[in-house]
Amino acid sequence: MAAFGTEFTGQMVSSHYENGQWSDLQVVPVAPFSLHPATHVLHYASECFEGLKAYRQETGEVHLFRPDRHIARMTNSAAQLLLEIPGQAELERSLHMAVAAVVDAIPAYPGALYLRPTLLGTEQDIGAAARPSQKVLYYVLTSPVGNYFAGGLKPLRVKVDDQAMRCTPGFGEVKTGGNYAAAMRHVVLAQRELGADQVLFAPGGNVQETGAANFVLIEGNELLTKPLDGSILPGVTRDSILTLARDAGLKVTERDFSVAELLERAPQGEAALTGTAAVLTPVGAFLHNGSEITVGDGQMGPWSASLREQLCAIQSGAAADPHGWRAPLQVN
């Protein structure tokens, strides 16, 4: 299997918005787009996207994992960007259409079919810096992916940056490429200078999230994470892990906390990143102001391992689905 996100199926779903209405959803061949140099998205970053997975169970049945939450989040992202977006029923149908069109390409678990619904402004107008695009393209690209940790699950070394901001204040809940672009140079510099794997952004000393994942800290019987206040992405995997943690008897606390508290509690606890691609990834050490602070014993802790195992079992179909997260594939 090729590296995550580099292999694609031959078909996708698309629709266009023009003159106040959306065209019918269509399955079309995956092919390069032809964009005019004045296209809105190229100048004013009018785009947002989602990332979710469809899984093939041992029985052969196929399901999408929590598509409703991804649809809700994309709808919110579009609203913040003033981008037109299809209705929720059409968005849901587009996801099922995209999976059904390439169902034979879905690998067995732990592989999956990764879906990338994308929305971008296509109006040709470089004077439209202060108004939304009047033309929009929506499409769903699909990518067969293998085991994200085929080489083994290794704890990460994470730089804690208490100066830099991941994105524009108040825009953290929007899944848009501009946020990833803003974080990228900080992550690359941390990799080059410190050998870090990621950066945990904590502007003003307040812990938020990394460049591409939510963050949780576990100590004793408490899981601590930042609340959804608009500054971080409302991660679907984050929500799933918090739900399973409550089910398991952990006290889940969503509140602001400082870098000082994080570094004080980390040696006795566990820390992890959560996201669609990697599910739950342990943090083995924090790098801060020239010091390296080991988290627990530097390996994945028992709570992290248990929560990851539970979520993977639900996603694969190996365990019961008490919260109704698996959405069976609908073939129209």
LINRA-V365178 format. One record per residue. N is the residue number from 1. RES is the residue in one small letter. PHI is phi in degrees with one decimal (none if undefined). PSI is psi in degrees with one decimal (NA if undefined). OMEGA is omega in degrees with one decimal (none if undefined). Layout:
n->{N	N}
res->{RES	RES}
phi->{PHI	PHI}
psi->{PSI	PSI}
omega->{OMEGA	OMEGA}
This chain:
n->{1	2	3	4	5	6	7	8	9	10	11	12	13	14	15	16	17	18	19	20	21	22	23	24	25	26	27	28	29	30	31	32	33	34	35	36	37	38	39	40	41	42	43	44	45	46	47	48	49	50	51	52	53	54	55	56	57	58	59	60	61	62	63	64	65	66	67	68	69	70	71	72	73	74	75	76	77	78	79	80	81	82	83	84	85	86	87	88	89	90	91	92	93	94	95	96	97	98	99	100	101	102	103	104	105	106	107	108	109	110	111	112	113	114	115	116	117	118	119	120	121	122	123	124	125	126	127	128	129	130	131	132	133	134	135	136	137	138	139	140	141	142	143	144	145	146	147	148	149	150	151	152	153	154	155	156	157	158	159	160	161	162	163	164	165	166	167	168	169	170	171	172	173	174	175	176	177	178	179	180	181	182	183	184	185	186	187	188	189	190	191	192	193	194	195	196	197	198	199	200	201	202	203	204	205	206	207	208	209	210	211	212	213	214	215	216	217	218	219	220	221	222	223	224	225	226	227	228	229	230	231	232	233	234	235	236	237	238	239	240	241	242	243	244	245	246	247	248	249	250	251	252	253	254	255	256	257	258	259	260	261	262	263	264	265	266	267	268	269	270	271	272	273	274	275	276	277	278	279	280	281	282	283	284	285	286	287	288	289	290	291	292	293	294	295	296	297	298	299	300	301	302	303	304	305	306	307	308	309	310	311	312	313	314	315	316	317	318	319	320	321	322	323	324	325	326	327	328	329	330	331	332}
res->{m	a	a	f	g	t	e	f	t	g	q	m	v	s	s	h	y	e	n	g	q	w	s	d	l	q	v	v	p	v	a	p	f	s	l	h	p	a	t	h	v	l	h	y	a	s	e	c	f	e	g	l	k	a	y	r	q	e	t	g	e	v	h	l	f	r	p	d	r	h	i	a	r	m	t	n	s	a	a	q	l	l	l	e	i	p	g	q	a	e	l	e	r	s	l	h	m	a	v	a	a	v	v	d	a	i	p	a	y	p	g	a	l	y	l	r	p	t	l	l	g	t	e	q	d	i	g	a	a	a	r	p	s	q	k	v	l	y	y	v	l	t	s	p	v	g	n	y	f	a	g	g	l	k	p	l	r	v	k	v	d	d	q	a	m	r	c	t	p	g	f	g	e	v	k	t	g	g	n	y	a	a	a	m	r	h	v	v	l	a	q	r	e	l	g	a	d	q	v	l	f	a	p	g	g	n	v	q	e	t	g	a	a	n	f	v	l	i	e	g	n	e	l	l	t	k	p	l	d	g	s	i	l	p	g	v	t	r	d	s	i	l	t	l	a	r	d	a	g	l	k	v	t	e	r	d	f	s	v	a	e	l	l	e	r	a	p	q	g	e	a	a	l	t	g	t	a	a	v	l	t	p	v	g	a	f	l	h	n	g	s	e	i	t	v	g	d	g	q	m	g	p	w	s	a	s	l	r	e	q	l	c	a	i	q	s	g	a	a	a	d	p	h	g	w	r	a	p	l	q	v	n}
phi->{none	-67.9	-58.4	-50.6	82.6	-113.2	-115.0	-131.3	-77.5	-93.9	-134.5	-145.4	-109.9	-145.7	-155.8	-121.2	-109.4	-158.7	54.9	81.2	-150.2	-92.1	-75.4	-64.1	-62.6	-135.9	-88.5	-132.9	-65.6	-73.5	-154.8	-60.8	-88.6	-108.0	-117.1	-65.2	-57.9	-95.6	-58.6	-50.9	-62.4	-71.5	-108.7	-122.9	51.6	-82.9	-156.1	-149.6	-156.3	-135.2	-144.7	-143.5	-128.4	-116.1	-120.7	-104.5	-79.9	-60.4	-73.7	97.1	-67.2	-117.7	-139.8	-97.3	-99.4	50.5	-61.6	-61.2	-69.4	-69.3	-63.5	-62.6	-68.0	-66.6	-62.8	-67.0	-58.9	-62.1	-62.9	-66.7	-91.8	58.0	-100.9	-65.6	-146.4	-58.8	-65.3	-60.7	-64.6	-70.2	-62.4	-62.1	-62.7	-63.9	-67.6	-67.7	-60.5	-64.0	-71.2	-60.7	-67.4	-130.7	-56.8	-71.2	-90.6	-77.2	-74.9	-68.4	-62.9	-84.0	-72.8	-163.5	-105.7	-88.3	-108.9	-124.7	-68.6	-136.7	-130.5	-147.6	-78.8	-118.8	-64.2	-94.6	-164.9	-81.3	-93.5	-95.2	-75.7	-115.7	-147.6	-73.0	-65.7	-88.4	-127.8	-140.0	-112.9	-121.0	-149.3	-123.9	-94.2	-124.8	-141.2	-67.9	-126.5	-94.8	-68.8	-59.7	-114.3	-58.9	-89.8	108.8	-86.2	-112.0	-58.5	-92.0	-103.0	-121.3	-77.0	-97.1	-106.5	-95.7	-117.0	-74.8	-107.2	-67.1	-157.9	-61.6	-53.3	81.7	-111.4	-66.1	-82.7	-95.5	-92.3	-129.9	-59.6	-59.6	-66.7	-69.1	-64.7	-66.1	-84.3	-58.6	-65.3	-67.3	-68.3	-63.2	-63.7	-65.0	-67.0	-70.9	-85.8	-121.0	71.3	-76.0	-92.9	-152.2	-122.5	-95.6	-80.7	-143.4	-59.1	69.8	84.7	-102.9	-67.5	-117.8	-153.8	-88.8	-65.6	-143.8	-158.6	-77.2	-129.9	-133.3	-121.0	-122.7	-141.8	62.7	-108.0	-122.3	-106.4	-114.4	-153.2	-69.2	-73.2	-81.1	-113.6	97.9	-91.3	-126.4	-74.8	-75.0	-64.1	-71.5	-66.3	-54.1	-61.6	-64.9	-64.7	-63.4	-64.2	-66.1	-63.6	-63.3	-58.2	-84.4	99.6	-73.7	-83.3	-97.4	-114.1	-109.3	-155.2	-71.4	-148.1	-93.8	-61.6	-59.2	-66.7	-57.2	-71.6	-73.9	-88.4	-56.6	-61.1	-99.9	-127.0	-131.9	-140.4	-155.8	-107.1	-123.5	-174.1	-61.1	-66.8	-103.1	64.9	-138.1	-119.2	-72.9	-102.1	-94.9	-159.0	-109.5	-111.4	-149.6	50.1	84.9	-108.2	-118.2	-108.8	-76.1	-91.2	56.6	-97.6	88.4	-115.2	-63.7	-79.9	-64.3	-66.2	-60.2	-62.9	-66.8	-65.2	-63.5	-62.0	-63.5	-66.7	-62.0	-65.9	-69.5	-62.6	-79.8	91.1	-78.5	-124.5	-62.4	-118.8	-64.6	-103.0	66.4	-83.9	-85.1	-108.0	-55.6	-61.4	-105.8	-107.4	-88.8}
psi->{135.8	167.9	147.7	127.4	10.6	-6.5	136.0	155.8	177.2	-3.0	152.3	172.2	139.6	160.1	150.8	143.6	123.5	143.9	37.1	10.5	155.8	141.7	164.8	144.4	135.8	145.1	123.1	160.4	145.9	123.4	158.7	148.5	152.3	111.0	133.4	146.0	-18.7	8.9	134.1	-46.7	-29.7	-22.0	-34.1	15.7	40.9	78.6	151.5	166.8	174.3	168.0	116.9	172.9	151.9	139.0	148.6	120.8	168.4	-28.4	-11.1	-14.3	149.2	138.2	155.0	146.0	112.6	48.9	-29.0	-39.1	-36.6	-37.8	-43.8	-42.0	-40.1	-36.6	-40.5	-41.9	-44.7	-40.4	-41.2	-30.9	0.1	37.5	135.8	147.4	144.9	159.4	163.6	-37.6	-39.6	-37.7	-43.9	-44.5	-37.4	-36.5	-43.9	-38.1	-43.5	-40.0	-45.7	-33.4	-24.1	29.4	-31.2	-13.1	-1.4	118.5	162.5	153.7	139.1	8.1	171.0	174.0	116.5	131.1	134.1	82.9	134.0	143.3	129.9	147.1	128.1	8.7	141.7	92.0	103.0	-0.2	0.8	48.8	-21.5	17.9	156.5	157.9	136.8	-4.9	139.4	143.3	133.0	133.9	159.4	109.1	143.8	145.8	117.5	129.2	147.2	-159.5	117.2	-28.5	46.4	-29.4	5.9	145.5	109.2	132.0	144.0	152.8	120.3	124.6	132.8	113.0	108.0	16.3	-50.8	152.9	140.3	-36.4	-179.4	134.1	136.6	-2.8	5.7	-22.9	-3.5	128.8	85.9	149.3	-28.5	-34.3	-40.2	-36.6	-39.0	-34.2	-22.1	-46.0	-33.0	-39.2	-44.7	-42.2	-40.3	-36.0	-44.3	-44.6	-30.9	-8.8	22.9	156.6	-32.4	173.4	128.5	112.2	131.2	62.8	133.3	13.6	7.3	118.9	131.1	-96.3	177.1	-176.3	-21.7	15.5	154.7	165.9	138.7	146.3	132.1	127.5	128.5	-123.7	23.7	133.8	124.1	133.7	158.0	142.3	162.2	92.1	13.8	-14.0	-15.4	161.1	132.8	79.5	135.6	-39.0	-40.2	-50.4	-39.3	-44.3	-41.6	-39.1	-46.0	-34.4	-43.2	-42.8	-34.5	-3.1	2.4	145.9	116.8	117.9	121.0	101.5	164.8	143.8	156.1	165.7	-39.2	-43.7	-41.6	-50.3	-25.3	-37.8	-24.4	-42.6	-24.3	-0.4	-153.9	152.6	148.5	157.0	143.1	139.7	166.0	-45.3	-49.4	-1.7	-89.9	121.9	126.8	148.4	124.6	-24.3	148.7	140.2	121.1	120.4	45.7	-3.5	153.1	119.8	116.4	136.0	118.6	-127.5	11.7	-3.1	175.7	128.7	168.3	-39.8	-44.1	-44.7	-42.6	-45.3	-40.1	-44.8	-41.9	-45.7	-42.3	-37.3	-37.5	-43.7	-37.5	-16.7	4.5	-17.9	164.8	159.5	73.7	-22.3	4.8	40.7	-24.0	125.4	104.9	141.4	131.0	120.2	111.5	NA}
omega->{179.7	178.8	-176.7	174.8	-178.1	179.0	-175.2	175.2	-177.2	-177.5	177.1	178.1	179.5	176.7	-179.4	175.4	179.9	-179.9	172.6	179.4	179.0	173.6	178.1	174.4	179.9	170.4	-176.1	177.0	173.6	-177.4	178.6	175.3	171.4	-177.8	175.4	179.9	-179.1	-177.0	-172.3	-175.4	-178.0	-176.7	-172.1	172.3	179.6	-179.6	172.3	-175.8	175.5	175.7	178.8	-174.9	169.2	-174.8	172.4	179.8	179.0	178.8	-176.4	178.3	-179.3	175.8	172.1	-177.8	176.0	-179.7	-179.1	179.9	178.2	177.3	179.4	-178.8	179.2	178.1	177.7	177.9	-179.9	-179.9	179.9	-179.6	-177.6	177.2	172.8	-179.5	176.6	178.0	-175.4	179.5	178.7	176.9	178.6	-180.0	-178.9	179.8	179.3	176.6	-177.2	179.3	-178.1	-177.5	-175.8	-171.3	-179.2	-177.9	-178.4	-179.4	177.0	177.5	15.8	172.2	-179.2	172.1	-179.7	-180.0	178.8	172.2	-174.2	-179.0	179.0	-179.5	-173.8	177.9	179.6	-176.0	178.8	175.6	-174.7	-179.6	-174.6	175.0	-177.8	176.9	178.6	176.0	-175.3	173.6	173.5	176.0	177.5	178.1	180.0	-174.4	174.6	-178.9	178.7	178.0	-177.3	-178.0	-178.7	-179.8	-179.2	-179.5	-176.3	177.0	-175.5	169.7	-170.5	174.7	174.3	-177.4	-178.0	178.6	-173.9	175.3	179.5	-175.8	177.8	179.8	179.4	-177.4	-175.7	-178.8	-178.7	179.3	-177.5	-176.1	-180.0	178.6	179.0	177.9	-179.5	-177.8	-168.1	-175.1	178.0	179.4	-179.2	178.7	178.5	177.6	-176.8	-172.0	-173.4	-174.4	179.9	176.7	-177.1	176.6	172.8	-176.1	-179.0	-177.7	-178.1	179.8	-180.0	-175.0	178.5	-178.6	178.4	-178.2	-176.0	-178.0	173.2	-174.7	175.3	175.9	-179.4	174.6	-177.5	179.7	-178.5	170.3	-176.8	176.9	-179.4	178.2	177.7	-178.1	-179.3	-177.3	178.6	-179.7	175.8	-173.6	177.9	175.6	175.7	-179.4	-179.7	179.9	178.9	178.5	179.4	178.0	177.3	178.7	-176.1	177.3	175.9	171.8	-179.6	-179.1	176.3	-179.7	174.8	174.2	-171.5	174.0	179.4	178.9	179.0	-175.5	177.2	-175.2	-173.5	-177.1	179.4	-171.4	178.1	175.8	-176.8	173.6	179.3	178.9	-176.1	-174.6	-172.1	-179.0	176.7	-176.7	-177.7	171.9	-178.8	-178.8	173.5	176.9	-175.9	176.6	176.2	179.2	174.5	-177.4	-179.6	177.5	-177.4	177.1	178.3	-179.4	176.2	-178.8	-176.1	178.9	179.4	-179.7	-178.4	-179.2	178.2	-179.6	179.8	-178.0	178.8	179.9	177.4	-179.3	-176.8	-175.9	-178.6	-179.5	176.8	-177.3	-172.2	-176.8	177.3	-177.4	-178.6	179.2	-178.7	-178.9	177.2	-179.7	-177.6	none}
